[in-house]
């Protein structure tokens, strides 16, 4: 009888060494042990070598001159950009003329009837009050100008974003290819791409609409792709087993299942578009943004707030209507005929009101029905500056808070980043990106960071990075905590929604002056502005992700005796991981998007360069700073977003 030889026992590795990330870190450590001494010997100073930089001022200057010389004669401008410009102008003008023809009574009636059809009497009354408030503030005509521009910009953004999101949601390869494009569209500061847009289209409505589309389309694309990818696999398998084609599966299963994400994308697109109203006014958009910009040029906070409030009211109304549409069930929609009939009634009632107003000679808002809030607001701002800036007992005042935050947080982070040798920064980026992703992720992150050095803006980019890291950390801590609380309490979420609307839609220029008045000029108010702007998106996406967790999983956990904290930690947060990662991504890109504001209030670094480039017409300075911000956003995206392969395998 043959003897069986027992296999030799394998050497048991510790649990940490069996982890996939540990293998990657060991390989990186081995590579660092070889490359670091060589890099330190060759570039001992640690600063980015001048020999590895590229001067783009010459090529960009020649491009600037070519555009100016050929704008009126080149077929590219006459038969392509010219047609786009004319289409935008005609669309905005057509919507504006329709609004003027309807008059203030017709527009208010139509808005209230649409809100009543979608969500009931309460929202209808609120919508009517919102439109009337725009008139009471003396801003009816600017509001209609902004509304006309926003209708065209939002519709274009939704179409562009939905097409991109559809492509990304149905193909992982396309999604990976689109991510840097969407990052570039959303992260590139408005002041950086306003200059080339103005060079091509000139100052006016077309440039403003296209700039708004570039900024507002990415949220629609991202959330559309997220909704399509997260469709219930069991439903898709059931539809496929019935012999449905790919198109039928998309129309009957994927899109209906992604309805909430699509409407959230519409919501975010509207918010982004309205937040661009003031920045677009710099290049001739007119409307409410122009009123805000003119008021702030004279440091008149009250007048700026009077023009900023209608922007917020428009955002609140559109947010409530889209949210209510998302909550409607298929059964509540009814038959096609019963769905169309109320809309026809609403349109007929609007026409009747508009005709009655025209016959009565009351199309325009009555000049005597206005309320001046500028003076009381300015008195409140003066009081806040006099009493809260310094000298608050025990607390020290907001100026002291800003100083402590700068001294204890911003300065150490900036000095630490700038002290590190450039090659060690690249190594750290590679390690972070590879640990949570693949070698392609790490390579992309390293190349994006290296491109900053090649552009010759290494030190200012690290200064900007320190501000971004501080703002993102504060945003995520506050956003996740607030989002969790909102997901667990309907009452808290309802109370929070108007606050989020105000924070997200109030133009940055409006709350910038109170922030500077309270915190002074410097990097701390720049961080505060970025946090206020990025926080609402993080809170909304976190709340949405936690609320969409399968109720059956929570019910099973409760039946096993899990506490509320255990359900959150073990069920909701793991299942909502895609939404939480998207919240991190949006927090990063939105903070980067307002880094330009930091340049206006003393933040310096890349934000100042972008503002200077637009103010001086310096295409090289503005685009180089904008490109560096895009590279920062791409790098941060790669080190914070696990790849699909990583997500499936788990940690």
LUMPANU-133288 format. One record per residue (C-alpha): y negated, x, z; residue in three letters; residue number from 1. Coordinates in steps of 0.1 Angstrom, whole numbers. Each point is the difference from the previous one (the first is absolute). Example, Ala and Ser with C-alpha at 12.3 -4.5 7.8 and 13.67 -1.06 7.14 Angstrom:
2
    yy    xx    zz res   n
    45   123    78 ALA   1
   -34    14    -7 SER   2
This chain:
651
    yy    xx    zz res   n
     0     0     0 UNK   1
   -34    15   -11 UNK   2
   -25     6    27 UNK   3
   -34   -15    -3 UNK   4
   -28    25     5 UNK   5
   -30   -15    18 UNK   6
   -33     6   -17 UNK   7
   -23    25    15 UNK   8
   -26   -16    22 UNK   9
   -35    -1   -16 UNK  10
   -29    15    18 UNK  11
   -19   -29    15 UNK  12
   -38     1    -7 UNK  13
   -25   -14    24 UNK  14
   -13   -34    -9 UNK  15
   -35    13    -9 UNK  16
    15    25   -25 UNK  17
    20   -28   -17 UNK  18
   -32   -18    -7 UNK  19
   -11     1   -37 UNK  20
   -36     9     9 UNK  21
    12    30    20 UNK  22
    17    14   -31 UNK  23
   -33    -2   -19 UNK  24
   -19    16    28 UNK  25
    25    29     2 UNK  26
    -4     6   -37 UNK  27
   -38    -1     3 UNK  28
     1    24    29 UNK  29
    21    24   -20 UNK  30
   -24    -2   -29 UNK  31
   -29     4    23 UNK  32
    15    31    16 UNK  33
     1    16   -35 UNK  34
   -33   -13   -14 UNK  35
   -24     0    30 UNK  36
     0    39     5 UNK  37
    -6     4   -38 UNK  38
   -29   -26     1 UNK  39
   -15    15    31 UNK  40
     1    35   -15 UNK  41
   -16   -11   -33 UNK  42
   -25   -25    14 UNK  43
    -7    12    35 UNK  44
   -34   -18     3 UNK  45
    17   -35    -1 UNK  46
   -28   -16   -20 UNK  47
     8   -13   -35 UNK  48
    -1    29   -25 UNK  49
   -30    -1   -24 UNK  50
    23    12   -28 UNK  51
    20   -32     3 UNK  52
   -30   -24    -6 UNK  53
   -11   -16   -32 UNK  54
   -36    -8    -8 UNK  55
    -3   -34   -17 UNK  56
   -38    -2    -2 UNK  57
     0    13   -36 UNK  58
    26   -24   -15 UNK  59
   -13   -30    20 UNK  60
   -36     8   -10 UNK  61
     9     1   -37 UNK  62
    19   -33     4 UNK  63
   -30   -15    16 UNK  64
   -22    11   -29 UNK  65
    24   -12   -26 UNK  66
     1   -35    14 UNK  67
   -37    -2     1 UNK  68
    -4    13   -35 UNK  69
    27   -23   -16 UNK  70
    -2   -32    21 UNK  71
   -20   -18   -27 UNK  72
    18    14   -31 UNK  73
    37     7     8 UNK  74
    25   -26   -12 UNK  75
    17     3    34 UNK  76
   -30   -14    17 UNK  77
   -11   -24   -27 UNK  78
    34   -17    -7 UNK  79
    19     5    33 UNK  80
   -22     4    31 UNK  81
   -27   -21   -17 UNK  82
    24   -30    -4 UNK  83
    12     3    36 UNK  84
   -37     1    11 UNK  85
    -9   -30   -20 UNK  86
    31   -20    12 UNK  87
    -9     7    36 UNK  88
   -37    -9    -5 UNK  89
     9   -33   -17 UNK  90
    26    -9    26 UNK  91
   -23     6    30 UNK  92
   -29   -18   -18 UNK  93
    23   -30    -8 UNK  94
    11    -4    36 UNK  95
   -35     4    12 UNK  96
   -14   -26   -24 UNK  97
    28   -25    11 UNK  98
   -10     6    37 UNK  99
   -37    -6    -8 UNK 100
     8   -31   -20 UNK 101
    21   -14    29 UNK 102
   -29     6    24 UNK 103
     2     6    37 UNK 104
    14   -35     6 UNK 105
    27     3   -27 UNK 106
    12    34    11 UNK 107
     1   -10    36 UNK 108
    19   -32    -9 UNK 109
    25    18   -22 UNK 110
     7    26    27 UNK 111
     5   -26    27 UNK 112
    23   -21   -23 UNK 113
    21    30    -9 UNK 114
     3     9    37 UNK 115
     9   -36     9 UNK 116
    27    -1   -27 UNK 117
    15    32    12 UNK 118
    -3    -2    38 UNK 119
   -16   -32    12 UNK 120
   -32   -14    14 UNK 121
    -7    27    25 UNK 122
    -1    28   -26 UNK 123
   -19   -22   -24 UNK 124
   -28    -5    26 UNK 125
     0    37     8 UNK 126
    -3     9   -37 UNK 127
   -29   -24    -5 UNK 128
   -18    14    31 UNK 129
     5    36   -13 UNK 130
   -16    -8   -34 UNK 131
   -29   -19    17 UNK 132
    -5    30    23 UNK 133
    -5    23   -30 UNK 134
   -28   -23   -11 UNK 135
   -15    -3    35 UNK 136
    -3    38     1 UNK 137
   -20     0   -32 UNK 138
    28    17   -20 UNK 139
    13   -28   -23 UNK 140
    -9    16   -33 UNK 141
    13    36    10 UNK 142
    31   -17    13 UNK 143
     7   -16   -33 UNK 144
    -6    33   -18 UNK 145
    24    17    23 UNK 146
    25   -28    -3 UNK 147
    -1     1   -38 UNK 148
     6    38     0 UNK 149
    28    -3    26 UNK 150
    18   -28   -19 UNK 151
     3    22   -31 UNK 152
     8    32    20 UNK 153
    26   -17    22 UNK 154
    17   -17   -29 UNK 155
     2    33   -19 UNK 156
    12    18    31 UNK 157
    27   -25     6 UNK 158
    13     1   -36 UNK 159
    -1    39     0 UNK 160
    16     2    34 UNK 161
    27   -26    -6 UNK 162
    10    17   -32 UNK 163
     2    34    17 UNK 164
    18   -14    30 UNK 165
    25   -18   -22 UNK 166
     8    32   -18 UNK 167
     3    19    33 UNK 168
    20   -27    18 UNK 169
    26    -2   -28 UNK 170
     5    37    -5 UNK 171
     1    27    27 UNK 172
    -8    27   -26 UNK 173
   -31   -19   -11 UNK 174
   -10    -6    37 UNK 175
     2    38     7 UNK 176
   -21     7   -31 UNK 177
   -26   -27     9 UNK 178
    -5    11    36 UNK 179
   -23    30    -8 UNK 180
   -19   -22   -25 UNK 181
    -6   -27    27 UNK 182
    -9    27    25 UNK 183
   -25    14   -23 UNK 184
   -15   -34    -8 UNK 185
    -3    -9    37 UNK 186
    -9    33    16 UNK 187
   -25    14   -26 UNK 188
   -34    -7    16 UNK 189
   -21   -26   -18 UNK 190
   -29    25    -2 UNK 191
    23    25   -18 UNK 192
    11   -24   -28 UNK 193
   -33   -19    -2 UNK 194
   -15    30   -19 UNK 195
    25     1   -29 UNK 196
     1   -38    -1 UNK 197
   -38    -1    -3 UNK 198
     1    28   -26 UNK 199
    24   -21   -22 UNK 200
   -13   -35     6 UNK 201
   -35     5    12 UNK 202
   -17   -16    30 UNK 203
     8   -37     3 UNK 204
    26   -27     5 UNK 205
    29    16   -21 UNK 206
     0    32    20 UNK 207
    -1   -20    33 UNK 208
    29   -22   -10 UNK 209
    22    29   -12 UNK 210
    -8    20    31 UNK 211
    10   -30    21 UNK 212
    33    -4   -19 UNK 213
     9    36     4 UNK 214
    -4    -4    38 UNK 215
    14   -35     5 UNK 216
    31    -1   -22 UNK 217
    23    24    20 UNK 218
     6   -23    30 UNK 219
    12   -27   -24 UNK 220
    23    25   -18 UNK 221
    14    14    32 UNK 222
     7   -34    17 UNK 223
    15   -14   -32 UNK 224
    24    29    -3 UNK 225
     8    -3    37 UNK 226
     8   -37    -3 UNK 227
    22     4   -30 UNK 228
    20    29    15 UNK 229
     5   -19    33 UNK 230
    14   -32   -16 UNK 231
    31   -12    18 UNK 232
    30    16   -17 UNK 233
    23   -29     8 UNK 234
   -23   -24   -19 UNK 235
    -2    23   -30 UNK 236
    38     4     0 UNK 237
     4   -38     1 UNK 238
   -24    -4   -29 UNK 239
    17    27   -20 UNK 240
    34   -15     6 UNK 241
   -12   -32   -17 UNK 242
    -6    20   -32 UNK 243
   -38     2     2 UNK 244
   -16    26   -22 UNK 245
   -24    27    13 UNK 246
   -30   -21    -9 UNK 247
    14   -31    16 UNK 248
     8    20    32 UNK 249
   -36    13     1 UNK 250
   -16   -35    -5 UNK 251
    24   -21    21 UNK 252
     8    25    29 UNK 253
   -20    32     3 UNK 254
   -35   -14    -5 UNK 255
     5   -31    22 UNK 256
    16    22    27 UNK 257
   -30    24    -2 UNK 258
   -26   -28     2 UNK 259
   -14    10    34 UNK 260
    -4    36   -11 UNK 261
   -17   -11   -32 UNK 262
   -25   -21    19 UNK 263
    -6    27    25 UNK 264
    -7    23   -29 UNK 265
   -24   -25   -14 UNK 266
   -16    -2    34 UNK 267
    -4    38     3 UNK 268
   -13     2   -36 UNK 269
   -27   -25     8 UNK 270
   -10    19    31 UNK 271
    -1    33   -18 UNK 272
   -21   -15   -28 UNK 273
   -25   -15    23 UNK 274
    -3    32    20 UNK 275
   -10    18   -32 UNK 276
   -29   -24    -6 UNK 277
   -26    23    16 UNK 278
    13    32   -15 UNK 279
     1   -17   -34 UNK 280
   -37    -9     5 UNK 281
    -9    37    -3 UNK 282
     9    -2   -37 UNK 283
   -17   -33    -7 UNK 284
    24   -27    11 UNK 285
   -28   -21    15 UNK 286
     8   -29    23 UNK 287
     5     3    37 UNK 288
     9    36    -2 UNK 289
   -34     9   -15 UNK 290
   -18   -20    29 UNK 291
    20    20    26 UNK 292
    -7    33   -17 UNK 293
   -37    -7    -3 UNK 294
    -2   -11    37 UNK 295
    18    31    12 UNK 296
   -22    23   -21 UNK 297
   -29   -13    22 UNK 298
    22     1    32 UNK 299
    -3   -38     4 UNK 300
    33    -9    17 UNK 301
   -10   -37     3 UNK 302
    -5    -4   -37 UNK 303
    32    19    -7 UNK 304
    19   -22    23 UNK 305
   -15   -32   -16 UNK 306
    15    12   -33 UNK 307
    32    13    15 UNK 308
     9   -33    17 UNK 309
     5   -19   -32 UNK 310
    24    28   -12 UNK 311
    20    -6    32 UNK 312
    -1   -38    -4 UNK 313
    13     3   -35 UNK 314
    28    22    12 UNK 315
     9   -23    28 UNK 316
     1   -31   -22 UNK 317
    22    18   -27 UNK 318
    22    15    27 UNK 319
     7   -34    16 UNK 320
     6   -17   -33 UNK 321
    25    27   -12 UNK 322
    17     0    34 UNK 323
     4   -37     0 UNK 324
    14     1   -35 UNK 325
    26    25    11 UNK 326
    11   -23    29 UNK 327
     7   -29   -23 UNK 328
    37    -7    -6 UNK 329
    16    -9   -33 UNK 330
     6   -35    13 UNK 331
   -37    -4     9 UNK 332
   -10    10   -35 UNK 333
    16   -31   -14 UNK 334
     6    -9   -36 UNK 335
   -21    16   -28 UNK 336
   -19   -33    -6 UNK 337
    -8    -6    36 UNK 338
   -12    36     4 UNK 339
   -23    -2   -30 UNK 340
   -15   -34     8 UNK 341
   -20    11    31 UNK 342
   -14    30   -18 UNK 343
   -13   -23   -27 UNK 344
   -15   -23    26 UNK 345
   -17    30    16 UNK 346
   -14    12   -33 UNK 347
   -12   -35    -9 UNK 348
   -17    -4    34 UNK 349
   -17    34    -5 UNK 350
   -13   -10   -34 UNK 351
   -13   -33    14 UNK 352
   -18    18    29 UNK 353
   -15    26   -24 UNK 354
   -12   -27   -24 UNK 355
   -16   -20    29 UNK 356
   -17    32    12 UNK 357
   -14     7   -34 UNK 358
   -13   -35    -4 UNK 359
   -16     3    34 UNK 360
   -16    34    -9 UNK 361
    18    17    29 UNK 362
    21    27   -17 UNK 363
   -18    28    17 UNK 364
     2     6    37 UNK 365
   -31   -16    17 UNK 366
   -25    28     9 UNK 367
    -8   -17    33 UNK 368
    36     0    12 UNK 369
     2    37    10 UNK 370
     4    18    33 UNK 371
   -14    35     7 UNK 372
    24    20    22 UNK 373
   -14    35    -8 UNK 374
   -25     3    28 UNK 375
    23   -12    29 UNK 376
    28    24   -13 UNK 377
   -24    29    -1 UNK 378
   -11    -6    36 UNK 379
    37     0    11 UNK 380
     6    33   -18 UNK 381
   -31    15    16 UNK 382
    13   -12    35 UNK 383
    34    15    -6 UNK 384
   -14    33   -11 UNK 385
   -23     1    31 UNK 386
    26   -10    26 UNK 387
    34    11   -12 UNK 388
    -6    33   -18 UNK 389
    -3    19    33 UNK 390
    -5    -5    37 UNK 391
    27   -26     6 UNK 392
    11     3    36 UNK 393
    34    17     5 UNK 394
     8    -3   -38 UNK 395
   -27    24   -13 UNK 396
    -9   -20   -32 UNK 397
    13    -1   -35 UNK 398
   -16    33    -9 UNK 399
    20    18    27 UNK 400
    32   -17   -12 UNK 401
    -7    13   -35 UNK 402
    -7    35    13 UNK 403
    32     1    21 UNK 404
    21   -12   -29 UNK 405
   -15    26   -23 UNK 406
     4    28    26 UNK 407
    35    -9    12 UNK 408
    16   -13   -31 UNK 409
   -18     6   -33 UNK 410
   -11    36     6 UNK 411
    34    13    13 UNK 412
    19   -17   -29 UNK 413
   -24    14   -26 UNK 414
    -2    35    14 UNK 415
    38     1     4 UNK 416
     6   -11   -36 UNK 417
   -26    25   -13 UNK 418
    14    28    22 UNK 419
    35    -3   -15 UNK 420
     7    22   -31 UNK 421
     1   -20   -32 UNK 422
    36     8    -6 UNK 423
    10   -12    34 UNK 424
   -17   -34    -7 UNK 425
    21    -3   -32 UNK 426
    31     9    20 UNK 427
    -7   -27    26 UNK 428
    -6   -26   -27 UNK 429
    32    10   -17 UNK 430
    20    -3    32 UNK 431
   -14   -34     9 UNK 432
     5   -14   -35 UNK 433
    35    13    -4 UNK 434
    12   -11    34 UNK 435
    -8   -37    -8 UNK 436
     6     2   -37 UNK 437
    15    21   -27 UNK 438
    -9    34   -15 UNK 439
   -19   -19   -27 UNK 440
   -21   -16    27 UNK 441
    -7    33    16 UNK 442
    -8    16   -34 UNK 443
   -25   -27    -8 UNK 444
   -17     3    34 UNK 445
    -3    38    -2 UNK 446
   -13    -1   -36 UNK 447
   -26   -26    11 UNK 448
   -11    21    29 UNK 449
    -1    32   -22 UNK 450
   -21   -18   -26 UNK 451
   -27    -4    27 UNK 452
    -1    38     3 UNK 453
    -1     5   -37 UNK 454
   -30   -23    -3 UNK 455
   -18    23    25 UNK 456
    -6   -26    28 UNK 457
    26    12    25 UNK 458
   -22     1    31 UNK 459
   -19   -33    -5 UNK 460
    33   -17    -8 UNK 461
    15    11    33 UNK 462
   -32   -13    17 UNK 463
     5   -33   -17 UNK 464
    37     1     9 UNK 465
    -8     4    37 UNK 466
   -22   -31    -1 UNK 467
    27   -20   -19 UNK 468
    27    10    25 UNK 469
   -21   -11    29 UNK 470
   -10   -33   -16 UNK 471
    36    -7   -11 UNK 472
    14     7    34 UNK 473
   -25   -24    17 UNK 474
     5   -26   -27 UNK 475
    38     0     2 UNK 476
     0    -2    38 UNK 477
   -24   -29     1 UNK 478
    14   -16   -31 UNK 479
    36     0    10 UNK 480
    -8   -12    35 UNK 481
   -22   -28   -13 UNK 482
    24    -9   -28 UNK 483
    29    -3    25 UNK 484
   -21   -22    23 UNK 485
   -10   -22   -30 UNK 486
    36    -4   -12 UNK 487
    11   -12    34 UNK 488
   -28   -25     6 UNK 489
   -12   -25   -26 UNK 490
   -31    -8    21 UNK 491
   -10    37     2 UNK 492
     5     4   -37 UNK 493
   -22   -30    -8 UNK 494
   -27    13    23 UNK 495
     3    35   -16 UNK 496
    -2   -10   -36 UNK 497
   -38    -6    -2 UNK 498
    -5    33    18 UNK 499
    22    18   -26 UNK 500
   -18   -17   -28 UNK 501
   -34    11    12 UNK 502
    12    36     6 UNK 503
    16     2   -34 UNK 504
   -25   -18   -21 UNK 505
   -33     9    16 UNK 506
   -14    28   -23 UNK 507
     3    34    16 UNK 508
   -38     5    -6 UNK 509
    -7   -29    23 UNK 510
    18    11    31 UNK 511
    -8    37    -8 UNK 512
   -36    -2    15 UNK 513
    11   -16    33 UNK 514
    28    26     2 UNK 515
   -25    28    -5 UNK 516
   -24   -16    24 UNK 517
    27    -1    27 UNK 518
    18    33    -7 UNK 519
   -26    21   -17 UNK 520
     5    20   -32 UNK 521
    32    22    -5 UNK 522
    37    -2    -5 UNK 523
     7   -24    29 UNK 524
   -18   -30   -16 UNK 525
    17     9   -33 UNK 526
    34    -3    18 UNK 527
   -12   -33    16 UNK 528
    -9   -15   -33 UNK 529
    34    10   -15 UNK 530
    19   -15    29 UNK 531
   -19   -33    -2 UNK 532
     6    -2   -37 UNK 533
    37    10     0 UNK 534
    11   -19    31 UNK 535
     2   -36   -15 UNK 536
    24    10   -27 UNK 537
    23    17    25 UNK 538
    -1   -30    23 UNK 539
     7   -25   -28 UNK 540
    29    18   -15 UNK 541
    16     8    34 UNK 542
    -3   -37    10 UNK 543
    14   -12   -34 UNK 544
    29    25     2 UNK 545
    10   -10    36 UNK 546
    -2   -37    -8 UNK 547
    23     3   -30 UNK 548
    29    14    21 UNK 549
    31   -22    -4 UNK 550
    -1   -26    27 UNK 551
    38     0     2 UNK 552
    -1    36    12 UNK 553
   -25    -8    27 UNK 554
    20   -31    10 UNK 555
    32    22     3 UNK 556
   -18    25    22 UNK 557
   -13   -28    22 UNK 558
    34   -14     4 UNK 559
    13    34    12 UNK 560
   -27     0    27 UNK 561
   -24    25   -16 UNK 562
   -35    -1    15 UNK 563
   -31    -4   -21 UNK 564
    -7    38     1 UNK 565
    36     7   -10 UNK 566
    -3   -24   -30 UNK 567
   -32    17   -11 UNK 568
    14    35     4 UNK 569
    35    -5   -13 UNK 570
    -3   -28   -25 UNK 571
   -36    -7   -13 UNK 572
   -13    35    -4 UNK 573
    31    14   -17 UNK 574
     2   -30   -24 UNK 575
   -37     1    -7 UNK 576
     1    37    -9 UNK 577
   -11    -4   -36 UNK 578
   -30   -20     9 UNK 579
    -9    25    28 UNK 580
     2    29   -24 UNK 581
   -22   -19   -24 UNK 582
   -25    -5    28 UNK 583
     0    37     7 UNK 584
    -6     6   -37 UNK 585
   -28   -25    -2 UNK 586
   -16    15    32 UNK 587
     0    34   -16 UNK 588
   -15   -10   -34 UNK 589
   -26   -23    15 UNK 590
   -12    27    24 UNK 591
    -2    23   -29 UNK 592
   -18   -26   -21 UNK 593
   -29    -1    25 UNK 594
    -2    37     6 UNK 595
   -29    -2   -24 UNK 596
   -19   -20    26 UNK 597
     5    29    24 UNK 598
   -20    21   -24 UNK 599
   -29   -24     3 UNK 600
    -2     1    38 UNK 601
     5    37     6 UNK 602
    38     4    -5 UNK 603
    -6    27   -26 UNK 604
    30    16   -17 UNK 605
    14   -17   -32 UNK 606
   -19   -33     7 UNK 607
   -34    17    -2 UNK 608
    10    18   -32 UNK 609
    10   -33   -17 UNK 610
   -33   -16    10 UNK 611
   -20    30   -12 UNK 612
    18     0   -33 UNK 613
    -9   -36    -7 UNK 614
   -36     4    12 UNK 615
    -6    31   -21 UNK 616
    21   -11   -30 UNK 617
    22    31     6 UNK 618
    33   -10   -15 UNK 619
    17    32    11 UNK 620
    -9    -2    37 UNK 621
     7   -38     3 UNK 622
    33     1   -19 UNK 623
    13    31    16 UNK 624
    -6   -15    35 UNK 625
    16   -33   -12 UNK 626
    30    19   -14 UNK 627
     4    19    33 UNK 628
     0   -33    19 UNK 629
    26   -14   -23 UNK 630
    22    31     6 UNK 631
    -4    -5    38 UNK 632
    11   -36    -4 UNK 633
    30     9   -22 UNK 634
    11    27    26 UNK 635
    -4   -24    29 UNK 636
    19   -27   -19 UNK 637
    29    23    -5 UNK 638
     2    12    36 UNK 639
    -2   -35    14 UNK 640
    21   -21   -25 UNK 641
    38     7     0 UNK 642
    16    -2   -34 UNK 643
    24   -28    -9 UNK 644
    30    24     3 UNK 645
   -12    10    34 UNK 646
    -5   -36    11 UNK 647
    35   -10   -10 UNK 648
    17    29    17 UNK 649
   -19    -3    31 UNK 650
   -10    27    24 UNK 651
